[in-house]
Amino acid sequence: MAEAEKVVCPTLREFFPEYFRFLESQRRASTVYRQRTVIQAHILPALGNRPLNEVSVEELESFIDKV
């Protein structure tokens, strides 16, 4: 039996540039600026090095509620 390939998931820090490119096409500049500021100041320092598949929506929502 062949060993299963390990899937490498990007970290939150690696994912956010792509997220912001999408957001810039969908939202006003002021909204993008606000979200970028909060994410860079609060979320990335605390959770930025964690792979996306290890961070739940509930965990992010709980973290954001505390900010």
C-alpha positions, 0 to 999 in steps of 0.5 A, a space after each residue: 500500500 502506498 503511503 498517502 501524500 501529505 497535503 500542505 495547507 497554507 497558514 493564515 499569514 500565507 492565505 491573507 494576501 489572496 483574501 485581500 486581493 479578493 476583498 479589494 474586488 468586492 468591497 470599498 477601499 475603506 472596508 479593506 483598509 479596516 479589515 487589513 488593519 485588524 487582521 495585521 494587528 490582532 489575528 496574524 500575531 496570534 494565529 498567523 502561523 497556524 495552517 488554515 485547516 487547524 483554525 475553525 470558524 468558531 475559533 476565529 469568531 471567538 477571537 474576533 469577538 474579544 478584539 
